[in-house]
């Protein structure tokens, strides 16, 4: 069986993508949690990943003797291994478009990532409001999402980005949906409706439930708020 090494569900947006992809697609796998303590060389986190991946990061997919790291590489491997799940659109041009937006998510949206780190159990509209007021880069990232998602939903008719079929693109943008909700960032109604549809997917809801059940506050992951007892 496939093994997927992941970090804390509440915080690890990178881990969320392949986990949701596998779970929503109905692909069996064993979850191997690696708790965030710190990312220093001598941390328990790094020690647990020694011999598993050369990067010392999560997520990592292990399939027998093969190790695949990086979320995009994992998604491509899974799509090739399970072609019947149709994790990419079947039409060549549409598939190229899907790969383009996934690659953009993989390497872009730096302001959204840095100012609004994923924190599923939190509700931080005041932090979101300050960022929206003071950070034009954050507003630009959200505007790009609105344009991208709006165009895809209109082109393919929804309810997901490439029509009725769940794809790698929806899995990759699931953590973004979490950020928009946590920080209450303003988006048009049709974009908010897409966010709610993603959150209602069984694979995404299972991740959310797991994140809320962790009750594992990591202070170094939350410099923007006091601990809530």
Helices and strands as residue ranges (DSSP letters): E 2-6, H 13-25, E 29-33, H 44-49, E 60-63, E 66-69, H 71-81, G 83-85, H 92-107, H 110-115, H 125-134, H 136-156, H 168-182, H 189-200, H 202-214, G 219-221
